[in-house]
Amino acid sequence: MARDTLARFHRRLIVEWHNAFFDGRPEAARALYDLLTLVLGYRLRPIEPGATTRPVTFMDLAHGHSDLLCAPSS
């Protein structure tokens, strides 16, 4: 299972987040965010112009598209 692999190896990820992925299933967006942040312990940071990043919350992701750097908290 992917969750087990991510928990075991805990590598950095780049994830494309687009709200259209969750049309008709808003609970799936929250479930994915919680899985990445609460269960697996990733910090999510959108990759912005100039390859800069900043912290992001679930509400920040509520509209539009982001390419996210997901880095282990520890």
N, C-alpha and C positions, 0 to 999 in steps of 0.2 A: 504494500500500500504506500502511496506517495507520502502520506503524513508520517509514517514510520521511518521512511528514508530521510525525510527532511529533519526529523527529530534526532535521528542517529548521526547524520553527518553535518547538519547545521551549517551549510554553506551559504554564501551570499547569493541572492537571487535578483534577477531583474524581471519584474512583472508588469505587464501592460494592464492598466485598469481603465475600463471605459464603462460608463453607466449603461450604455446600450446592451452590454453583456447581461445585465440584470433586469431588463424590461420584463415586467409582469412577475418578477420574483425579487422584490426589494429585500426580503429576508436573506437571500443568498449573498448579497453584498455584505451585509452585516456579519453573516456567518464566516465568510472568507476573511474579512478584516479581523474578526476575533480569533480565528484559527491562527492567522499569521502572527498577530501581536500578543494575544493572551496565552494561547496554547503552546505555540512554538517559540515565542519570545523574540520575534523579529521587531526591529525598529524600521518603520517605513519612511522613506524620504523621496519625494518626487525629484526626478532628474530634470533640471531646468537648463535654459540656454547657458552656454559656457561651462557645461558639465558641473554646475553647482547643485547642491542639494540643501534641503531644509526639513525640519520635522513636519509631519503632516498628521492630522486627526481624521477620524472617519467623516466628520462633517466637511472637512476640506475636500474630500473625495466625492461628495454628494452630487457634484455637477461636472460633467465633461470627462476629460481624458487625462491620464497621467501615466508616464513610464516611471515605475517605482524601483528604487534600490532598496532591497530588503536585506538588512544586515543583522546578524545575531546580536542580541543585547549583551551577551557576555563573551 
